[in-house]
Amino acid sequence: MRRAAEAGELELAREDILFFATPHPRELSVNSTRITRVRGTDVWDLSYAEYEGRRQLRQIAAFLRKYVPGFEDSYVVQSGVQVGVRETRRILGEYYLTADDLLGARRFDDAIARGSYPVDIHNPDGRGTILKRLPPDEAYDIPLRALIPRQVDNLLVAGRCISGSHEALSSYRVMPIAMATGQAAGVCSALAVQQGVPVRQVAASDVQAQLLEQGANLGDLRPLPRHERKHG
Ligand SMILES: Cc1cc2nc3c(=O)[nH]c(=O)nc-3n(C[C@H](O)[C@H](O)[C@H](O)COP(=O)(O)OP(=O)(O)OC[C@H]3O[C@@H](n4cnc5c(N)ncnc54)[C@H](O)[C@@H]3O)c2cc1C
């Protein structure tokens, strides 16, 4: 990478080439582009990012062919259909998750999802990645309150835009956790409709009971015995 960079053949705001096996023999998925200093809410920035991502993709493909043994005859079969955005606007919710909550493996009474992915900050200004792990075998809770906006009624958020800091988001943005908060938001909405109440008034214990019945992992919480379950 250093030689290619010095030759002006690789201009990446990133320090590594990261790739993964795919289910297809002889096919790899490469995760190495990085486009910094753009706003995911601005159409001009996003257009620039589409262009810049494809420029980096062509450079990485040429770099692999020229410098990395085994890639001599490789070619690109696919790229993301649209540029991905790790971080943009989030709600301010009834609870605001912080890196201390995550790294301290904090538990909450209204937990609706759990995570253990490290704090993984891709430098928004250029090279460098900060990685901080939880203690071994620990996980943190995500409280239902982080999905509920402070000032808007009957709205729930899930995935990347739940309520938390830049550092906390760098962990909870990953797909399994995004899916778990999506499942919880869906369950909470359905219960609000069934109970005829705003989402803010749905009891977290009802959301937890339904999630546990669906097989969610909420740490020590266990599904109620079948005869005690409420069915709406
Ligand atoms: C480069 C990159 C690499 C990553 N690598 C990994 C990884 O290795 N592992 C991992 O787990 N995670 C990874 N992530 C993070 C993860 O992919 C995302 O944080 C996660 O997919 C976000 O999910 P989401 O449901 O919050 O948002 P999204 O998946 O973006 O879903 C939001 C949806 O809303 C739609 N939408 C937007 N506006 C509207 C509208 N007005 N009306 C209707 N629909 C709308 C969008 O089209 C989109 O389909 C990566 C992210 C990036 C950018």
The ligand as a MOL file (V3000), in Angstrom:
LIG
                    3D

  0  0  0     0  0            999 V3000
M  V30 BEGIN CTAB
M  V30 COUNTS 53 58 0 0 0
M  V30 BEGIN ATOM
M  V30 1 C -19.1250 1.4600 4.2530 0
M  V30 2 C -19.9080 0.8090 5.3630 0
M  V30 3 C -19.4970 -0.3980 5.8690 0
M  V30 4 C -20.2090 -1.0270 6.8600 0
M  V30 5 N -19.7930 -2.2410 7.3060 0
M  V30 6 C -20.5580 -2.9240 8.1660 0
M  V30 7 C -20.2170 -4.2560 8.5440 0
M  V30 8 O -19.2010 -4.8040 8.0820 0
M  V30 9 N -21.0270 -4.9100 9.4130 0
M  V30 10 C -22.1550 -4.3560 9.9100 0
M  V30 11 O -22.8830 -5.0140 10.6520 0
M  V30 12 N -22.4920 -3.0750 9.5990 0
M  V30 13 C -21.7270 -2.3550 8.7380 0
M  V30 14 N -22.0750 -1.0770 8.3980 0
M  V30 15 C -23.1780 -0.4090 9.1060 0
M  V30 16 C -24.5460 -0.8620 8.6720 0
M  V30 17 O -24.5200 -1.3380 7.3460 0
M  V30 18 C -25.5700 0.2960 8.7550 0
M  V30 19 O -25.3500 1.1170 9.8840 0
M  V30 20 C -26.9700 -0.3030 8.8460 0
M  V30 21 O -27.2250 -1.0980 7.6930 0
M  V30 22 C -27.9870 0.7890 8.9910 0
M  V30 23 O -29.2720 0.2150 8.9550 0
M  V30 24 P -30.5350 1.1350 9.0400 0
M  V30 25 O -31.7300 0.2320 8.9250 0
M  V30 26 O -30.4360 2.0570 10.2140 0
M  V30 27 O -30.4440 2.0860 7.7530 0
M  V30 28 P -30.5300 1.6980 6.2140 0
M  V30 29 O -30.1370 0.2780 5.9580 0
M  V30 30 O -29.8130 2.7920 5.4890 0
M  V30 31 O -32.0960 1.7640 5.9420 0
M  V30 32 C -32.7800 2.9950 5.7940 0
M  V30 33 C -33.7670 2.7940 4.6570 0
M  V30 34 O -34.6440 3.9060 4.6130 0
M  V30 35 C -34.8510 4.2330 3.2730 0
M  V30 36 N -35.2880 5.6320 3.2380 0
M  V30 37 C -34.5500 6.7390 3.4420 0
M  V30 38 N -35.3140 7.8250 3.3440 0
M  V30 39 C -36.5650 7.4020 3.0760 0
M  V30 40 C -37.7950 8.0740 2.8750 0
M  V30 41 N -37.8920 9.3890 2.9440 0
M  V30 42 N -38.8820 7.3140 2.6240 0
M  V30 43 C -38.7930 5.9480 2.5780 0
M  V30 44 N -37.6450 5.2700 2.7710 0
M  V30 45 C -36.5580 5.9940 3.0160 0
M  V30 46 C -33.5260 4.0040 2.6020 0
M  V30 47 O -33.6570 3.8280 1.2160 0
M  V30 48 C -33.0580 2.7070 3.2910 0
M  V30 49 O -33.5090 1.5630 2.6060 0
M  V30 50 C -21.3700 -0.4110 7.3860 0
M  V30 51 C -21.8100 0.8150 6.8820 0
M  V30 52 C -21.0750 1.4270 5.8770 0
M  V30 53 C -21.5740 2.7350 5.3370 0
M  V30 END ATOM
M  V30 BEGIN BOND
M  V30 1 1 1 2
M  V30 2 1 2 3
M  V30 3 2 2 52
M  V30 4 2 3 4
M  V30 5 1 4 5
M  V30 6 1 4 50
M  V30 7 2 5 6
M  V30 8 1 6 7
M  V30 9 1 6 13
M  V30 10 2 7 8
M  V30 11 1 7 9
M  V30 12 1 9 10
M  V30 13 2 10 11
M  V30 14 1 10 12
M  V30 15 2 12 13
M  V30 16 1 13 14
M  V30 17 1 14 15
M  V30 18 1 14 50
M  V30 19 1 15 16
M  V30 20 1 16 17
M  V30 21 1 16 18
M  V30 22 1 18 19
M  V30 23 1 18 20
M  V30 24 1 20 21
M  V30 25 1 20 22
M  V30 26 1 22 23
M  V30 27 1 23 24
M  V30 28 2 24 25
M  V30 29 1 24 26
M  V30 30 1 24 27
M  V30 31 1 27 28
M  V30 32 2 28 29
M  V30 33 1 28 30
M  V30 34 1 28 31
M  V30 35 1 31 32
M  V30 36 1 32 33
M  V30 37 1 33 34
M  V30 38 1 33 48
M  V30 39 1 34 35
M  V30 40 1 35 36
M  V30 41 1 35 46
M  V30 42 1 36 37
M  V30 43 1 36 45
M  V30 44 2 37 38
M  V30 45 1 38 39
M  V30 46 1 39 40
M  V30 47 2 39 45
M  V30 48 1 40 41
M  V30 49 2 40 42
M  V30 50 1 42 43
M  V30 51 2 43 44
M  V30 52 1 44 45
M  V30 53 1 46 47
M  V30 54 1 46 48
M  V30 55 1 48 49
M  V30 56 2 50 51
M  V30 57 1 51 52
M  V30 58 1 52 53
M  V30 END BOND
M  V30 END CTAB
M  END
